[in-house]
Amino acid sequence: MTADARIRIGGASGYWGDAALATPQLLATGNLDFIVYDYLAEVTMSIMARARAADPQKGYATDFVSAAMRPNLRQIADQGVKVLANAGGVNPRACAEALKALISEEGLDLKVAVVLGDDLADRAGEFAGATEMFSGEAFPDPSRVASINAYLGAFPIAAALDAGADIVITGRCVDSAVTLGACIHAFQWQPSDFDQLAQGSLAGHILECGTQATGGNFTDWESIVDTLGSAGYPIAELSSNGSFTVSKPEGSGGLVSVGTVGEQMLYEIGDPGAYFLPDVVCDFTQVELSQLGPDLVSVSGARGHGAPFSYKVSSTWSDGFRAGQIWTMIGRAAPQKAQHLAESIFARTELMLAQAGLEPLQETSVEVLGVESHFGAAVRYFRSREVDVKIAVKHASPKGVGIFLKEMVGLALTAPPGLASFAGARPKPTPVVRLFSMLIPKDQVNIVIEVDGKTIATPQQLPGDSIALPQPMAVPKSDTPLDDSVSVPLELLAFGRSGDKGDKANIGVMARHPDFLPWIAAALSPEKIATYFEHFLKPGQSVPVERFYLPGTDALNFLLHDVLGGGGVASLRADPQGKAYAQLLLTERVSIPRELAERHRLAIPE
């Protein structure tokens, strides 16, 4: 391609179950080179592993074939759009075979490639001495392991495209790899082109959550609420130097702005100066976002600082069973009645477990929703005449969980007055799936690339490069005294987005104007964040919260450790992935000079 060549990539899926309208919407633009799909999360891998165990032809994202490809294959072929998806899950070959059967049925000439080698489940015995990279725990009993997968990178995807593939199916790769693979193929980037690789990875990070870059989960949702139901899926247009713009299909709903793109950039990245991916260690601290026009944002400034020597490997394993239910309690003293109900259920359950000769419950959870229980010490309202109460438990056996479920239903007739529940099927015991993460050298992973059933040469697995990360910059402070100040909600000063990383939560806060940043930083020290979320944090941590500064976007990123009760489906909490943590924080007050509030025409509270 020429030096000024550009490619356009549409992001059509952010998770397994994303809307089927994404593919035809993106194809209707008529000018895409690639469409990428991200289906996988750690829990998804365990679900797919169980599906494959029950049926050797399952274990992949079946709706990729049936909903995304079947209705759109002919148009994909006519437009010459390349399709890249990690829809293979734990069974990429089965996914590819189902897709090839569909292509044959349609009479089309499309080459399908698969990238294999991430699935390490048959090597579980080799990892007996491994320790979890965050907690230090020992590797679980192999008999309880559901899946073990290495997070592969983008160069094998690019190699499949170089070999003529029209559709590339992978198993577990990092979410952004499908986008970066398209860039490497189109621009012939090399493993040492770290800045370009970082920019391509950032483009993939923006696309990987679908409409979250175009108004979904946006702080200022009221401004676009009427169009969110028809939100457009994101499109990245990249140049050979890695710089890119973000847009969406013309006429679609939602919004592409510095705010929507910035929130997505901050989403679940941990240390933004050292975001480790298989192909490059990314530094997003100097990224700059510019609004070029309506629904058009430019993104530049990502840097790469070498490549890791290892792949991250995640294993999912079964650690007992859990179940729970949400009840509604109505009337006088509703919160107290809800708490009494939960305590009665737990007490009766423990009694019946003992009579059955079973061990006690491993963990219990009761959350009274409707009285700001998620706000901890920051709660402002204490009384409510209507609440929901979520009651959940963990036990080593499904029989133990079954006793809890029976007693919970049985005690409904002896509950305080005002108990109600939506009629439907009763909950059942489900496995508690925990995550075990570790690192293994790249040369211990054997990657295989097949194009139309034929194995092609795999790119050499480079061991990695020395990684020299820049020193973090100090967060700016203001010299303006706070003699005449006003207290305003953080939401007037900043955008916010939060999410999970295993048992860690990530909260990104991006100032709406550079003038606000020093005051935000002064109010949101790591110590103050730890105090604010103390009711969620695991006690006894020496460093429960880390804070990182991104000067390019006037943003702060907070990483909260051991804060989600195990995270994912290992957690009993109503918000096991920290999705609401930014919303909790945005309600906090920040003191700023009155003159600053008036200059920016902020609505100063009485």
Secondary structure as GFF3:
##gff-version 3
##sequence-region A 1 606
A	DSSP	beta_strand	6	13	.	.	.	ID=ss1
A	DSSP	alpha_helix	22	27	.	.	.	ID=ss2
A	DSSP	beta_strand	34	37	.	.	.	ID=ss3
A	DSSP	alpha_helix	42	54	.	.	.	ID=ss4
A	DSSP	alpha_helix	62	63	.	.	.	ID=ss5
A	DSSP	pi_helix	64	69	.	.	.	ID=ss6
A	DSSP	alpha_helix	73	79	.	.	.	ID=ss7
A	DSSP	beta_strand	82	85	.	.	.	ID=ss8
A	DSSP	alpha_helix	92	106	.	.	.	ID=ss9
A	DSSP	beta_strand	112	116	.	.	.	ID=ss10
A	DSSP	three_ten_helix	121	127	.	.	.	ID=ss11
A	DSSP	three_ten_helix	142	144	.	.	.	ID=ss12
A	DSSP	beta_strand	145	150	.	.	.	ID=ss13
A	DSSP	alpha_helix	155	162	.	.	.	ID=ss14
A	DSSP	beta_strand	167	170	.	.	.	ID=ss15
A	DSSP	alpha_helix	177	187	.	.	.	ID=ss16
A	DSSP	alpha_helix	194	207	.	.	.	ID=ss17
A	DSSP	three_ten_helix	210	213	.	.	.	ID=ss18
A	DSSP	three_ten_helix	221	224	.	.	.	ID=ss19
A	DSSP	three_ten_helix	228	230	.	.	.	ID=ss20
A	DSSP	beta_strand	235	239	.	.	.	ID=ss21
A	DSSP	beta_strand	244	247	.	.	.	ID=ss22
A	DSSP	alpha_helix	258	266	.	.	.	ID=ss23
A	DSSP	beta_strand	275	276	.	.	.	ID=ss24
A	DSSP	beta_strand	281	283	.	.	.	ID=ss25
A	DSSP	beta_strand	288	293	.	.	.	ID=ss26
A	DSSP	beta_strand	296	300	.	.	.	ID=ss27
A	DSSP	beta_strand	303	304	.	.	.	ID=ss28
A	DSSP	beta_strand	310	330	.	.	.	ID=ss29
A	DSSP	alpha_helix	334	355	.	.	.	ID=ss30
A	DSSP	beta_strand	363	369	.	.	.	ID=ss31
A	DSSP	three_ten_helix	373	378	.	.	.	ID=ss32
A	DSSP	beta_strand	386	395	.	.	.	ID=ss33
A	DSSP	alpha_helix	398	410	.	.	.	ID=ss34
A	DSSP	three_ten_helix	411	414	.	.	.	ID=ss35
A	DSSP	beta_strand	419	420	.	.	.	ID=ss36
A	DSSP	beta_strand	430	441	.	.	.	ID=ss37
A	DSSP	three_ten_helix	442	444	.	.	.	ID=ss38
A	DSSP	beta_strand	448	451	.	.	.	ID=ss39
A	DSSP	beta_strand	454	456	.	.	.	ID=ss40
A	DSSP	beta_strand	485	489	.	.	.	ID=ss41
A	DSSP	three_ten_helix	490	492	.	.	.	ID=ss42
A	DSSP	beta_strand	494	501	.	.	.	ID=ss43
A	DSSP	beta_strand	504	511	.	.	.	ID=ss44
A	DSSP	three_ten_helix	514	516	.	.	.	ID=ss45
A	DSSP	alpha_helix	517	523	.	.	.	ID=ss46
A	DSSP	alpha_helix	526	532	.	.	.	ID=ss47
A	DSSP	beta_strand	545	550	.	.	.	ID=ss48
A	DSSP	three_ten_helix	551	553	.	.	.	ID=ss49
A	DSSP	beta_strand	555	560	.	.	.	ID=ss50
A	DSSP	three_ten_helix	568	570	.	.	.	ID=ss51
A	DSSP	alpha_helix	581	586	.	.	.	ID=ss52
A	DSSP	beta_strand	589	593	.	.	.	ID=ss53
A	DSSP	alpha_helix	594	599	.	.	.	ID=ss54
###
